[in-house]
Amino acid sequence: MQVTETLNEGLKHEFKISVPATDLDAKADAKLVDLKDKVRINGFRPGKVPVSHLKKIYGRSVMAETIDQTIRDTNTQIFTDRGFRLATEPKITMPTEQKEVEELLAGKSDLTYTVAIEVVPPITLADFKTFQVEKPVADVTDTDVDEAIKRIADQSRPYAAKSEGAKAENGDRVTINFKGTINGEAFEGGTGEGIQVVLGAGQFIPGFEEQLIGIGAGETRTLKVTFPKNYASEKLAGQPAEFETTATAVEAPGETVIDDEFAKTLGLESLDKLKEAARARLTAEFAGATRQRVKRALLDRLDENHKFEAPPSLIDEEFNLMWNSIKAEMDSAGKTFADENTTEDAAKEEYRKIADRRVRLGLVLSEIGEKNKITVSDDEVGRAVIERARQMPGREKEVWDFYRNNAQALAQLRAPIYEDKVVDFILELANVTEKKVSKEDLFKDEDAEKTAA
């Protein structure tokens, strides 16, 4: 076997490999000898079929298997001997001329092919004990608890019919029947009966609720609106429409008394128990926000301390995923890059930097996990599947079957668990200091989501 490196540029390598026909023929014959004891051919006793006869029947298929196995084994040896970690699948170029292929399968010519690869560069990990990470922590106050309970109360407030002749005001609930048309023709999903609308809640498309202000029970109005450009239905997006709308009831909001009885309507024993539940939920939300902020800070430290050339193909793949998503969102919303105070070229440059960061951080996290033998057990993945199933009541079996029969979906569940375990490992070594902050500061959007791995 002869191996010649024909390209060595950065992380890209290419090799030309030649395997003598005699080597292939010997391997194929060994496969045929093994096959002799497994096949049954009329006229021959088991195990007594001559290899030469087997070669006439199975020679081409056995040689094809031999070539495939030889390529895989040879490539593995080349990569292992040189200590390469592949960034992508190898690109193999084989002979394509019919005559060459026939001679190769007949064992009359050497196997000559090229393999092009892109490798992951060696990564020197930083000393995580030198990392300084700030952990913002906010306390859940009595005011936070009271505000949370008030939001619950507002969502379940009672409504009572207004006096005869009273008109709808902002905050009132109006029950309506409507029929929508576009250019005089009805459209799918454009009719409704007994629909309750809280004016000012923004439940309907822009302009709809505003035109119901001042309507009375029994009154009919024609509401003229335009569907948003980013509306879910492409047929309706951006279309002007008219809705013939009749109000069947107009109700004013009442006040919900927040007491033990209110707590019981929510399935809790008392107001104190409701406050405990609200505090526990807020505490979990605050802890989640703290975790996200710490993780972002840690990823920033990893980014600062691990500057290396990332495999271009991985960057291209990550960039294309982001760019296609961004373009789809902008097209759906009818926005241009000028609306975002930028240009397409500038946006591409920015997102390519983000793609580079994400790829590097992914490789660093993987390297840390491998070197420290961090793994995700099947039990941990199973618990994640159960949690997903719980989020979809009534469809638990459907969710379970989906993940059980979909290896890629399971891998997508495993990845964030692995990442969090690596992050926890680093935080154990890093110097993490707590800092008391307000709730507003804790939940402040720092636009870090874009650059997080």
Buried (B, 14 or more C-beta within 10 A) or exposed (E): EEBEEEEEEEBBBBBBBEBEBEBBBEBBBEBBEEBBEEBEEEEBEEEEBEBEBBBEBBBBEBBBBBBEEBBEEBBEEBBEEEEBBEBBEBEBEEBEEEEEBEBBBEBEBBBBBBBBBBBBBEBEBBEBEEBEBBBBBBEBEEEBBEEBBEEBBEEEEEBEEBEEEBBBBEEBBBBBBBBBBBEEEEBEEBBBEEBEBBBEEEEBBEEBBEBBBEBBBEBEBEBEBBBBEBBEEEEBBEBEBBBBBBBBBBBBBEEBEBEBEBBBEEEBEEBEBBBEBBBEEBBEBBEEBBBBBBBBBBBBBBBEBBEEEBBBBBBEBBBEEBBEEBEEEBEBEEEEBEEEEBEEEEBBEEBBEBBBBBBBBBBBBBBBBEEEEBEBEEEBBBEBBBEBBEEEEEEBEEBBEBBEEEEEBBEEBBEEBBBEBBBEBBBEEBEBEEEEBEBEEBBEEEEBEEBBB
